[in-house]
């Protein structure tokens, strides 16, 4: 069983993904910039801010 690290909505990557999305970047481009997959970007963007 592999455990994934838990990322909170206040994690710097989550905040960066939101900032880049408001600038009009596509999720694939955001993923390349912050070093995560497109699916992870979508997960970040749907997280509720704490």
LINKA-V441404 format. One record per backbone hydrogen bond with DSSP energy under -0.5 kcal/mol. NH is the residue of the N-H (numbers start at 1). CO is the residue of the C=O. E is the energy in kcal/mol with one decimal. If there is no record, write none. Layout:
BEGIN
[[NH	CO	E] [NH	CO	E]]
END
This chain:
BEGIN
[[3	1	-0.5] [11	8	-1.8] [14	11	-0.6] [15	11	-2.1] [16	12	-2.6] [17	13	-2.5] [18	14	-2.1] [19	15	-2.3] [20	16	-2.7] [21	17	-2.1] [22	18	-2.2] [23	19	-1.0] [24	21	-1.6] [25	20	-2.0] [30	26	-2.5] [31	27	-2.5] [32	28	-1.7] [33	29	-1.9] [34	30	-2.6] [35	31	-1.5] [36	31	-1.8] [41	37	-1.9] [42	38	-2.2] [43	39	-2.0] [44	40	-2.8] [45	41	-2.6] [46	42	-1.2] [47	43	-0.6] [47	44	-1.1]]
END
